Amino acid sequence: MDLYRAALPLIRALPAEPAHDLTLRLLESGLAPAPRPEVDPGSLAVDLWGRHFPNPVGLAAGFDKDARVPDAMLRFGFGFVEAGTVTPLPQAGNPKPRLFRLVEDRAVVNRFGFNNRGLDAYAARLKARRRAGAAGIVGANVGKNKDQADAVADYVAGIERVAPLADYLVVNVSSPNTPGLRDLQRRGPLLELARAVLAARARAVPADGVVRPPPLLLKVAPDLSPDDRADIAFVAEESGVDGLIIGNTTVSRPPGLAGLHQAQAGGLSGRPLFALSTEVLGDLYRRTGGRVPLVGAGGVASGADAYAKIRAGATLVQLYTALVYEGPGLVRRIKAELAALLARDGFARVADAVGADHR
């Protein structure tokens, strides 16, 4: 793992997007050596949605939009990996440059705009992975094409295609880089969408008492007003979706940012997002009474961060931006720190600490 940390300055010498592309190519080619397998402490195991997560620390969507390297990332110790966001048709995304490091803030601004190779290539990789019997939990995150007026149709197409191939499904209605996408988070449109994608999942993977359809989650923004949060809590319970991911990147710019690129348009992720995303997470946990499983994303860079998300109401957590600055060895450090914090506070397992700040 030290090899990766040592290589970080070389990778960061490249502009942000070429550095990311190089990382993916190295992982996909197998030139990046795989770490030795590890066994996680039993206290970190999470059983949710009929699935066993060896630990609650996942890779957020955005790193691997095209499902090129999910198994390589699982080998770094993630409990689960989310691939995407994928759209039905390939699209180039927004003009470059569109990815900017805020080094002093341990943050990133992006305005990619769902650049990806499309559903055909994505599904083919997931299908090949399933045929090979690959182990580990891999989720599929779907979105809509920029020029598609019928958003529901795109999401339905994505869910129907990937539901038989993924361990869980995510409907991304919260990227700030696709015009009009976040309008789908209002009560009426979101309820319509949730019902449509749940029906699409049922068509693709009918429940028969043996086969259990993959859980379906909505990924929402951290930039939510109290009314927005009330709408999302209502839809989450009324529709029967299996969970929420909170949250995506933020269009806000918290005071005190020092990075040169802080004024760039796009979504901000990383350390400055932690407080906002955790506050929204806790609020949605309270609004749903803990009845809807929540995944906490936004600014996780340590075991203490992961623990704070869990205590605020998250059953699972995700990270991505912190890898840019810490390298993949961060995953093992977070798990070790989290296990120590659970033991310190007398929690035998993650599930015992979920929502502890509200009790």
C-alpha positions in Angstrom: 0.0 0.0 0.0 2.9 2.3 0.6 3.7 2.1 -3.1 0.4 3.8 -3.9 1.0 6.5 -1.3 4.5 7.1 -2.7 3.1 7.4 -6.3 0.5 10.1 -5.3 2.9 13.1 -5.9 3.6 11.8 -9.4 -0.1 11.3 -10.2 -1.0 14.7 -8.8 1.7 16.3 -11.0 -0.7 15.6 -13.8 -3.8 17.7 -14.4 -6.7 16.2 -12.4 -8.7 14.5 -15.1 -5.7 12.9 -16.9 -4.5 11.7 -13.5 -7.8 10.0 -12.9 -7.8 8.4 -16.4 -4.3 7.1 -15.9 -5.3 5.6 -12.6 -8.2 3.7 -14.2 -6.0 2.5 -17.0 -3.4 1.1 -14.6 -6.0 -0.6 -12.5 -7.8 -2.0 -15.6 -4.6 -3.3 -17.1 -3.5 -5.1 -13.9 -0.3 -3.1 -13.8 -1.2 -1.8 -10.3 -0.5 -4.7 -7.9 -3.4 -6.0 -5.9 -3.1 -5.8 -2.1 -3.1 -9.0 -0.1 -6.6 -10.1 1.0 -7.6 -9.1 4.5 -10.3 -10.2 6.9 -12.2 -7.3 8.5 -13.0 -7.3 12.2 -16.4 -8.9 12.9 -17.6 -5.6 14.5 -17.5 -4.0 11.1 -19.8 -6.5 9.3 -23.2 -5.2 8.2 -26.2 -7.3 7.2 -28.6 -5.2 5.2 -31.2 -5.8 2.4 -30.4 -9.5 2.6 -26.8 -8.8 1.8 -23.6 -9.2 3.9 -21.2 -6.3 3.8 -17.8 -7.3 5.3 -17.5 -3.6 6.4 -19.5 -0.4 5.9 -17.0 1.6 3.9 -17.8 1.8 0.2 -16.5 3.5 -2.9 -18.9 6.2 -4.1 -20.0 6.6 -7.6 -18.0 8.8 -9.9 -14.6 7.0 -9.6 -15.5 4.2 -12.0 -18.4 5.5 -14.2 -18.1 2.6 -16.7 -17.7 -0.4 -14.4 -14.2 -0.9 -15.6 -12.5 -1.8 -12.2 -14.9 -2.7 -9.5 -13.0 -5.8 -8.5 -9.7 -4.0 -8.4 -11.2 -1.5 -6.0 -12.8 -4.2 -3.8 -9.3 -5.6 -3.3 -8.3 -2.4 -1.6 -10.6 -3.3 1.3 -13.9 -1.6 0.4 -17.0 -3.3 1.7 -18.8 -2.5 -1.5 -18.2 -0.5 -4.7 -20.6 1.6 -6.7 -20.1 2.0 -10.4 -21.6 4.8 -12.5 -23.3 7.1 -13.1 -24.2 5.5 -16.4 -26.7 6.9 -18.9 -28.6 4.9 -21.6 -26.6 6.5 -24.4 -22.9 7.3 -24.4 -22.2 11.0 -23.8 -19.0 13.1 -23.7 -20.1 15.3 -20.8 -19.2 18.9 -20.4 -16.2 20.7 -22.1 -12.8 20.3 -20.5 -11.3 21.3 -18.1 -14.0 20.1 -15.8 -12.2 18.6 -12.8 -10.3 20.8 -10.3 -8.3 20.1 -7.2 -8.6 22.4 -4.2 -5.5 21.0 -2.5 -5.5 23.3 0.6 -9.1 22.3 1.3 -8.7 18.5 0.5 -11.5 19.0 -1.9 -12.5 18.7 -5.6 -14.8 20.6 -7.9 -16.2 18.8 -10.9 -18.6 19.5 -13.7 -18.3 16.3 -15.7 -21.9 16.1 -16.7 -22.3 12.3 -16.7 -19.5 11.6 -19.1 -19.7 7.8 -19.7 -19.5 5.1 -22.4 -23.2 4.2 -22.2 -25.3 1.4 -20.9 -24.3 -1.3 -23.5 -20.6 -1.2 -22.5 -21.5 -0.9 -18.8 -23.9 -3.8 -18.7 -21.5 -6.0 -20.7 -18.9 -5.6 -18.0 -21.3 -6.3 -15.2 -22.5 -9.4 -17.1 -19.0 -10.7 -17.6 -18.3 -10.2 -14.0 -21.4 -12.1 -13.0 -20.6 -14.9 -15.4 -17.1 -15.2 -13.8 -18.6 -15.6 -10.4 -16.8 -12.5 -9.0 -17.3 -12.0 -5.2 -18.0 -8.7 -3.5 -20.9 -6.2 -3.6 -21.1 -4.0 -6.6 -23.9 -1.4 -7.1 -25.1 0.2 -10.3 -25.8 4.0 -10.3 -27.9 5.2 -13.2 -28.8 8.6 -14.6 -30.4 10.3 -17.6 -28.9 11.7 -20.8 -28.6 15.4 -21.0 -30.8 15.8 -24.0 -33.5 13.4 -22.9 -36.7 15.3 -22.2 -38.4 12.2 -20.6 -36.2 11.7 -17.6 -38.3 8.8 -16.3 -37.8 6.8 -19.5 -34.0 7.0 -19.2 -34.1 5.9 -15.6 -36.5 3.0 -16.3 -34.3 1.9 -19.2 -31.2 1.9 -17.0 -32.8 0.0 -14.1 -34.4 -2.6 -16.4 -30.9 -3.2 -17.9 -28.8 -3.4 -14.8 -31.2 -4.8 -12.2 -30.3 -8.5 -13.1 -26.6 -7.6 -13.0 -26.0 -5.6 -9.8 -26.1 -6.2 -6.1 -28.0 -2.9 -5.5 -29.3 -0.1 -7.6 -29.0 3.7 -7.3 -31.1 6.4 -9.0 -29.0 9.6 -9.2 -31.3 12.6 -9.1 -28.8 15.0 -7.5 -25.9 15.7 -9.8 -25.6 19.5 -10.2 -24.0 19.1 -13.7 -27.1 18.0 -15.7 -29.5 20.8 -16.2 -32.9 20.3 -14.5 -31.9 17.0 -12.8 -32.2 18.3 -9.2 -35.8 19.4 -10.0 -36.6 15.7 -9.8 -36.2 15.8 -6.1 -39.5 17.6 -5.6 -42.3 15.5 -4.1 -44.4 14.9 -7.2 -41.7 14.2 -9.7 -39.7 12.1 -7.3 -42.7 10.0 -6.3 -43.5 9.4 -9.9 -39.9 8.4 -10.7 -39.6 6.2 -7.6 -42.7 4.2 -8.6 -41.6 3.9 -12.2 -38.1 2.6 -11.4 -39.5 0.2 -8.7 -41.9 -1.2 -11.4 -39.0 -1.5 -13.8 -37.0 -3.4 -11.2 -39.9 -5.8 -10.7 -40.2 -6.4 -14.4 -36.4 -7.1 -14.7 -36.1 -9.2 -11.5 -39.5 -10.5 -10.4 -39.6 -11.6 -6.7 -40.4 -15.3 -6.6 -39.6 -16.2 -3.0 -36.1 -17.4 -3.9 -34.7 -14.5 -6.0 -34.7 -11.2 -4.1 -34.6 -8.1 -6.3 -31.6 -5.9 -5.7 -32.4 -3.0 -3.3 -33.1 0.3 -5.0 -31.9 3.6 -3.5 -32.3 7.3 -4.4 -29.2 9.5 -4.3 -30.1 13.0 -3.2 -28.3 16.3 -2.8 -27.0 17.9 0.3 -28.4 21.3 -0.9 -31.9 20.7 0.4 -34.2 23.1 2.1 -36.4 21.9 5.0 -39.3 21.5 2.5 -37.1 19.5 0.2 -36.1 17.2 3.0 -39.7 16.7 4.0 -40.6 15.8 0.4 -37.7 13.3 0.2 -38.6 11.7 3.5 -42.2 11.4 2.4 -41.3 9.8 -0.9 -38.8 7.4 0.7 -41.5 6.0 2.9 -44.5 6.3 0.6 -42.8 4.7 -2.4 -41.1 1.8 -0.7 -37.6 2.5 -2.0 -35.0 0.6 0.0 -32.8 3.5 1.1 -31.3 6.9 0.4 -27.7 8.0 -0.3 -26.9 11.4 1.3 -25.5 13.1 -0.5 -24.0 14.1 -3.8 -21.7 17.1 -4.3 -22.7 20.6 -3.3 -23.2 23.8 -5.3 -22.6 25.8 -2.2 -19.1 27.1 -1.2 -18.6 27.0 2.6 -16.7 30.0 4.0 -13.0 29.6 4.5 -12.1 27.8 1.3 -8.5 28.5 0.2 -8.2 26.5 -3.0 -7.4 28.4 -6.2 -10.3 26.8 -8.1 -13.0 27.4 -5.5 -15.0 29.7 -7.8 -15.2 27.1 -10.6 -18.7 26.1 -11.5 -19.7 22.5 -10.5 -20.1 20.3 -7.5 -17.8 20.5 -4.5 -16.8 17.3 -2.8 -14.3 16.4 -0.1 -13.6 17.7 3.4 -15.7 21.0 3.1 -18.8 18.9 2.4 -18.6 16.9 5.5 -20.5 19.1 7.9 -23.4 19.9 5.5 -23.9 16.4 4.3 -23.8 15.0 7.8 -26.4 17.5 9.0 -28.7 16.6 6.2 -28.2 12.9 6.9 -29.1 13.3 10.5 -32.2 15.4 9.6 -33.4 12.7 7.2 -32.8 10.0 9.8 -35.0 11.9 12.2 -37.7 12.6 9.6 -37.9 8.9 8.6 -37.6 7.7 12.2 -34.7 5.5 11.3 -37.1 3.3 9.2 -35.3 4.0 5.9 -31.6 2.8 5.6 -29.3 5.7 4.8 -25.9 5.7 3.2 -23.7 8.6 4.3 -21.4 10.2 1.7 -19.6 13.5 1.6 -16.2 14.4 3.2 -15.4 11.0 4.7 -11.6 10.9 5.2 -11.1 9.1 8.5 -12.5 6.6 10.9 -13.9 9.4 13.0 -15.7 10.8 9.9 -17.2 7.4 9.2 -18.2 7.0 12.8 -19.9 10.4 12.9 -21.9 9.5 9.8 -23.0 6.2 11.4 -23.9 7.9 14.7 -25.9 10.5 12.7 -27.9 7.7 11.1 -25.9 6.0 8.3 -25.8 2.2 8.1 -23.2 2.4 5.4 -20.8 5.2 4.3 -19.0 6.0 1.0 -16.0 8.0 0.0 -14.1 9.0 -3.1 -12.4 12.5 -3.0 -10.2 11.6 0.0 -8.5 8.9 -2.1 -7.2 11.7 -4.3 -5.1 13.0 -1.4 -4.5 9.9 0.7 -4.4 7.0 -1.7 -6.1 3.6 -1.4 -4.3 2.8 1.9 -6.9 5.2 3.5 -9.5 2.4 3.4 -7.6 0.2 5.8 -6.9 3.1 8.1 -10.5 4.1 8.2 -11.6 0.6 9.1 -9.0 0.2 11.8 -10.0 3.6 13.3 -13.7 2.8 13.1 -13.3 -0.6 14.8 -11.4 1.1 17.6 -14.1 3.8 18.1 -16.9 1.2 18.2 -15.0 -0.7 20.8 -14.2 2.4 22.8 -17.9 3.3 23.1 -19.1 -0.2 23.8 -20.7 -1.0 20.5 -20.3 -4.6 19.5 -21.2 -3.9 15.9 -21.9 -1.1 13.5 -25.7 -1.6 13.6 -25.6 -0.8 17.4 -24.2 2.6 16.7 -26.5 3.7 13.8 -28.4 6.8 14.9 -26.8 6.8 18.3 -26.7 10.6 18.4 -30.5 10.7 18.3 -31.0 8.5 21.3 
